[in-house]
Amino acid sequence: MRILTITPSLGLGGTERAAQNFSIGYRRHGHEVTVLNHGRAGPREASLSAAGCRVFNFGDDRQAVLDILGSREFDVVHIHREGRRNDRETDLLRWARPKARLIAETNVFFARDYGVGDNLIDIHLQLACINHVRWRRRGGKGASVVIPNPVDAGDYPTPATDDIQTFKATHRIPADHFVFGRVGQPLVGKWDPCIVEAFVTVVTHHPRVHLLLVGASPDVVERILQLNPGLRAHVTLLGTLTEPAELGVAYGAMDSFLHAARQGESFGYVLAEALLYGLPVITVSRPHRDNAQTEVIRHGIDGYVVRSRRYLVEAMESLMQDHALRSRVRQGGRQGVIERFDLERVCSDALCVFEALLGGSPTPLLRESGPGIPAPIIEGIGRDSPIELMLARIYDWPWVDYCREQLRYLKRGSLARLRHP
């Protein structure tokens, strides 16, 4: 098949990584892949080119790129986007519609497009079952299938023990301390200061505990710097690490991955990374936000799901004592990720869906359930926050979602006009 991948940029974000991994996966299955980047250039272009994908960047001459691609036809156009109305992406979908036999979107935030974009898409790929359920509840229509983001386990080599020991010595992390860690992008929505508050409580009762944060958001960094010197000595702050070897050693220095994000996760590559390095994960449920982290992390198997932030300390103290769970994840976490999210498997599932739709055959992966379908039951420590559950129900009412999306669209348009008057 001839496949065109459309990505919002080639930067280091999860959406961009997914676009890269799908494209490389399609190439490994023997398909011809072209990548159209309509945003910032970035380091992912080198990996795509090395895999045999031809990459086009809008750069300074958008029309020239579209003219070059204009004479081509594609079996599948796979666009990676937030899912909501976006005028630039709508223009690209209009441009692609007559050239493509099938248009698929990976709907990152299970959002509704209240413009014309939805009418130009044949199949919606949702990253988790809970995303699919909430998209339907909001009135999402059309064919939908749960296809998670693909993970290339080969990108995450096991770090050497000597390198981990050197890392700990360099950053003054005592060898006999239990290390909770967190890696992320320095964005406010990707972090939650509650992990600092929980750690302060834990270290007060368990002095041989350390916190290692990589790429923390400004508000989390500020909170750490406010700690008294005694507590501050138990925390190591590092900036963003982009080299895989450096990142692997940082993961290797951790005993557990401590995850909480204000906006939750629509998938959560960082969670899969932690499991690939054999780290049990503690993650906090956010039912009124993105909440796929409660699927990626299986409670009692990959670590602990905490049903609200107030139970985070309990989960941390429990995991420190749960030697059996930590041992199971250390030995089987990597294999669990490969079984569920391996690049070859996920891309194969996506290609099967595309081929079935192109051939006019039904596919068992399609999910046509209505908005009344119950959400998956979330198992975890503690109880859900009643306020967050109420907000989740309100946000998923179609008319509320419509108003919120329209306000978001208007705000985005206003900000764009201020930047480019």
Number of C-alpha atoms within 10 A of each C-alpha: 16 16 22 26 22 25 25 20 23 24 17 13 12 17 23 21 20 21 28 23 23 25 26 25 25 23 20 15 13 11 16 17 25 23 24 21 22 20 15 13 16 14 10 17 21 12 13 22 14 10 16 15 23 15 16 19 21 17 14 8 9 12 12 12 16 17 10 10 16 13 8 10 17 20 17 23 26 25 26 22 22 18 23 22 21 18 14 10 20 17 12 15 22 15 13 22 16 11 18 19 16 22 23 21 22 25 25 25 20 27 23 23 19 18 13 15 20 21 13 15 20 16 23 27 25 26 23 23 18 25 24 27 23 24 24 25 23 20 18 22 18 14 15 23 22 20 20 25 27 25 27 17 18 10 12 17 13 15 19 12 12 10 17 19 16 13 17 19 12 9 13 13 22 15 12 9 16 19 23 25 26 25 26 21 19 18 14 16 14 18 25 21 19 19 23 17 14 18 23 20 12 19 16 11 10 15 12 15 21 25 26 23 22 20 19 25 20 13 15 21 17 12 12 19 14 11 14 9 9 8 17 16 13 21 24 17 16 15 14 15 16 9 8 13 17 15 17 23 23 23 27 24 23 25 21 26 27 28 27 25 24 17 17 25 24 24 25 18 20 18 26 25 24 27 28 29 24 28 31 29 31 25 28 30 29 26 24 19 18 24 23 21 28 28 17 23 22 16 19 15 16 27 26 26 27 29 22 20 20 16 18 28 19 14 22 21 15 12 20 17 10 12 10 10 18 23 14 16 23 18 16 18 24 20 16 18 23 20 11 14 21 21 25 19 16 22 26 16 16 20 18 14 21 22 17 14 16 13 9 9 10 10 14 9 14 15 17 13 14 14 19 10 12 11 13 11 9 18 17 22 18 16 13 19 17 10 10 16 14 12 14 17 14 14 20 20 15 18 13 14 19 19 12 12 18 17 12 14 16 11 12 13 13 13 11 11 10 9 7 7 7
